[in-house]
Amino acid sequence: EAGVAQSPRYKIIEKRQSVAFWCNPISGHATLYWYQQILGQGPKLLIQFQNNGVVDDSQLPKDRFSAERLKGVDSTLKIQPAKLEDSAVYLCASSLGGGDNQPQHFGDGTRLSIL
Amino acid sequence: ILNVEQSPQSLHVQEGDSTNFTCSFPSSNFYALHWYRWETAKSPEALFVMTLNGDEKKKGRISATLNTKEGYSYLYIKGSQPEDSATYLCAFRLGGSYIPTFGRGTSLIVHP
């Protein structure tokens, strides 16, 4: 089966600019996650979707971050405006379900550098 | 904020050595623990999902144990190979929560 697809792989922008990341989960996976992984730390969940609904976004900085999964398949994560501390790897993952214990399947991530 | 600790932070071993590392998590209201392997320039790969106290899981030379009463899981690698070099992450889920909390990972380097 095709894995989780993410783009772009790398992005360099200046602070106060905007950026968007795209994720296409594994076909049939209802649950989609966006994580932020800052160097030296573990991945931190930003938002979790079940189909096209938000299950949890308690750790998403909503003043500058937004995410959508309009048709319950692919998803976009946007940062507007970016700050220096947003430099991180942004990982997308999907699983069959969220409430059960299916393992998550991760994409290769987008490495974001803010200048 | 949940405290999920992994130790050691990094580990260098020789090819053929066996090694193990630890993931510690809150011992109350346990739901599940996941182990992932993350090789450089690749995506994290699921290794194990552990849900029951006393669980032991095995995949080739890698195995894991779970003690929910004392709040820890061990990951063992028998006869380490250079291709085992990666960061090993654990993720803890609390009962009633959808949010997985990841540890910082253990970076393993196996020298040929």
Contacts between the chains, C-beta under 8 A, distances in Angstrom:
chain1	res1	chain2	res2	distance
A	3	B	43	7.2
A	4	B	43	7.2
A	35	B	102	8.0
A	40	B	104	6.8
A	41	B	104	5.7
A	42	B	4	7.3
A	42	B	6	8.0
A	42	B	89	6.2
A	42	B	91	7.8
A	42	B	101	7.8
A	42	B	102	3.3
A	42	B	103	5.2
A	42	B	104	4.8
A	42	B	105	6.0
A	43	B	44	7.8
A	43	B	89	7.4
A	43	B	102	4.8
A	44	B	102	7.3
A	45	B	99	5.4
A	45	B	100	6.4
A	45	B	101	8.0
A	48	B	98	5.7
A	48	B	99	7.4
A	55	B	98	5.2
A	56	B	98	5.1
A	56	B	99	5.7
A	58	B	99	7.4
A	59	B	99	7.4
A	91	B	43	7.6
A	91	B	44	7.3
A	93	B	44	7.8
A	98	B	98	5.5
A	99	B	98	7.0
A	101	B	31	7.9
A	101	B	32	4.8
A	101	B	34	7.9
A	101	B	49	5.0
A	101	B	51	5.9
A	101	B	93	7.8
A	102	B	49	7.6
A	103	B	34	6.3
A	103	B	46	3.4
A	103	B	49	5.5
A	104	B	34	7.4
A	104	B	36	8.0
A	104	B	44	7.9
A	104	B	46	6.5
A	104	B	100	7.7
A	105	B	46	7.0
A	106	B	36	7.8
A	106	B	43	4.2
A	106	B	44	4.4
A	106	B	45	7.6
A	107	B	43	5.6
A	108	B	41	7.9
A	108	B	42	6.8
A	108	B	43	4.8
A	109	B	43	6.7
